[in-house]
Amino acid sequence: MLNEEYLVQQAVNGDQAAFTELYDRNFDRIYRYVYVKVRNQAEAEDLTQDVFMRALEAIGSYKWRDLPFAAWLFRIAHNRIIDHVRKVSKEKRASLDEAHAVSTEDPVHIAEQHSEAQHLKAALERLPEAQREVATLRFIAQLSIAEVAKMLGKSEGTVKALQFNATASLRKTFSGEWYG
């Protein structure tokens, strides 16, 4: 497996295969992060693609700063989510995409998954901002403690403490709901 810094440098120099490798390595993490924030599969897919399009457009000006490349992608994703939320709140529209989606999956299973996702989203929203961000990056985006620490500009010890407190709060929230 190629070193990330080398791949980034190759992508900066215009190597499409290197950017494709970076895309493949990071797509799932970015998608999960976006999905948790927007809770709509079609919008999450569109926003994730937009994140990578913007990254591709700006890769030529990217400077390696001893941070994971994913940190840059998550910053782009965060900004795109903010733009999206502002746009949606202005439009005050209801998405019909999911309402008209045809699926071969069991509707009961889909409803249960949707309910669990809604509970998790609500529980995450009740956490303090720092805990919510750490929990989202650690468990949904699946970043390491070191990556989260670098991305948020916090020590690894602080990230571990925030993660511990977030999981304790989430455990308390769910103790009577799903597992009790």
C-alpha positions in Angstrom: 0.0 0.0 0.0 1.4 3.4 -1.0 2.2 6.0 1.6 -0.6 8.6 1.9 1.8 11.6 1.7 3.3 10.2 -1.5 -0.2 9.6 -3.0 -1.2 13.2 -2.1 1.9 14.6 -3.7 1.2 12.6 -6.8 -2.4 13.8 -6.9 -1.2 17.4 -6.5 1.1 16.8 -9.5 -1.9 15.8 -11.6 -1.8 12.0 -11.2 -5.4 10.9 -11.6 -4.7 7.3 -10.4 -3.3 8.7 -7.2 -6.4 10.8 -6.6 -8.6 7.8 -7.4 -6.7 5.8 -4.7 -7.3 8.6 -2.2 -11.0 8.7 -3.2 -11.2 4.9 -2.6 -9.5 5.1 0.8 -11.7 7.9 2.1 -15.1 7.6 0.4 -16.8 5.4 3.0 -15.7 7.5 5.9 -16.8 10.8 4.3 -20.1 9.3 3.2 -20.9 8.0 6.7 -20.0 11.4 8.2 -22.2 13.2 5.7 -25.1 10.8 6.1 -25.2 11.1 9.9 -25.5 14.9 9.4 -28.1 15.0 6.7 -30.0 11.7 7.3 -31.0 11.3 3.7 -29.2 8.7 1.5 -29.6 10.6 -1.8 -28.5 13.9 -0.4 -25.5 12.2 1.4 -24.4 10.6 -1.8 -24.7 13.9 -3.7 -22.8 15.8 -1.0 -20.1 13.2 -0.8 -19.6 13.3 -4.5 -19.5 17.1 -4.3 -16.8 16.9 -1.5 -14.6 14.9 -3.8 -15.3 17.1 -6.8 -14.3 20.1 -4.8 -11.2 18.3 -3.5 -10.2 17.4 -7.1 -10.6 21.0 -8.2 -8.5 22.3 -5.3 -5.9 19.5 -5.1 -3.4 21.5 -7.0 -3.2 24.0 -4.2 -3.1 21.4 -1.4 -0.2 21.6 1.0 0.8 18.7 3.1 0.9 19.8 6.7 1.5 16.6 8.5 -2.2 16.0 9.0 -4.1 13.1 7.4 -5.5 13.9 4.0 -8.9 12.9 5.4 -8.8 16.0 7.7 -8.9 18.2 4.7 -11.7 16.2 3.2 -13.7 16.3 6.4 -13.2 20.1 6.5 -14.6 20.3 3.0 -17.5 17.9 4.0 -18.3 20.0 7.1 -18.5 23.2 5.0 -20.6 21.5 2.3 -23.0 20.2 5.0 -23.4 23.7 6.5 -24.1 25.1 3.0 -26.6 22.3 2.4 -28.4 22.9 5.7 -28.7 26.6 5.0 -30.0 26.0 1.5 -32.6 23.4 2.7 -33.8 25.6 5.6 -34.3 28.4 3.1 -36.2 26.3 0.7 -38.4 24.7 3.4 -39.0 21.7 1.2 -39.7 18.1 2.1 -37.6 15.5 0.2 -39.7 13.1 -1.8 -36.8 11.0 -2.9 -37.0 8.6 0.0 -40.8 8.6 0.1 -41.0 7.3 -3.5 -38.0 5.1 -3.3 -38.7 1.5 -4.4 -36.9 -1.1 -2.5 -36.8 -4.9 -2.4 -35.9 -4.8 1.3 -38.4 -5.8 4.0 -40.3 -2.6 4.9 -40.3 -3.6 8.6 -36.5 -4.0 8.5 -36.1 -0.6 6.8 -38.4 1.0 9.4 -36.4 -0.5 12.2 -33.1 0.7 10.8 -34.6 4.2 10.2 -35.8 4.2 13.8 -32.4 3.2 15.2 -30.7 5.8 13.1 -33.2 8.5 14.4 -32.5 7.4 18.0 -28.8 7.6 17.5 -29.0 11.0 15.8 -31.2 12.4 18.6 -28.8 11.0 21.2 -25.8 12.5 19.5 -27.5 15.8 19.3 -27.9 15.8 23.1 -24.2 15.5 23.6 -22.0 18.6 24.0 -20.6 19.8 20.7 -17.0 18.5 21.4 -18.2 15.0 22.4 -20.6 14.9 19.4 -17.8 15.7 17.0 -15.4 13.2 18.5 -18.1 10.5 18.5 -19.0 11.2 14.9 -15.5 11.2 13.7 -14.4 8.1 15.7 -17.4 5.8 15.2 -19.1 6.9 12.0 -16.2 8.2 10.0 -13.9 5.6 11.7 -10.9 7.8 12.2 -8.2 6.9 14.7 -7.8 8.8 17.9 -4.6 10.3 16.5 -6.4 11.4 13.3 -9.3 13.0 15.3 -6.8 14.7 17.6 -4.9 16.3 14.7 -8.1 17.2 12.9 -9.6 19.0 15.9 -6.3 20.4 17.2 -6.7 18.6 20.5 -4.4 16.2 22.4 -5.0 12.5 22.1 -5.8 12.4 25.8 -8.5 15.0 25.4 -10.0 13.0 22.5 -10.0 9.9 24.6 -11.7 11.7 27.4 -14.3 13.2 25.1 -14.9 9.8 23.5 -15.2 8.1 27.0 -17.7 10.7 28.1 -19.7 10.5 24.9 -19.9 6.7 25.0 -20.9 6.8 28.7 -23.7 9.3 27.9 -24.9 7.3 24.9 -24.8 4.1 26.9 -27.0 5.8 29.6 -29.4 7.1 26.9 -29.8 3.7 25.3 -29.8 1.5 28.5 -33.5 1.4 28.7 -34.4 1.9 25.0 -32.8 -0.8 22.9 -31.0 -3.1 25.2 -33.1 -3.0 28.3 
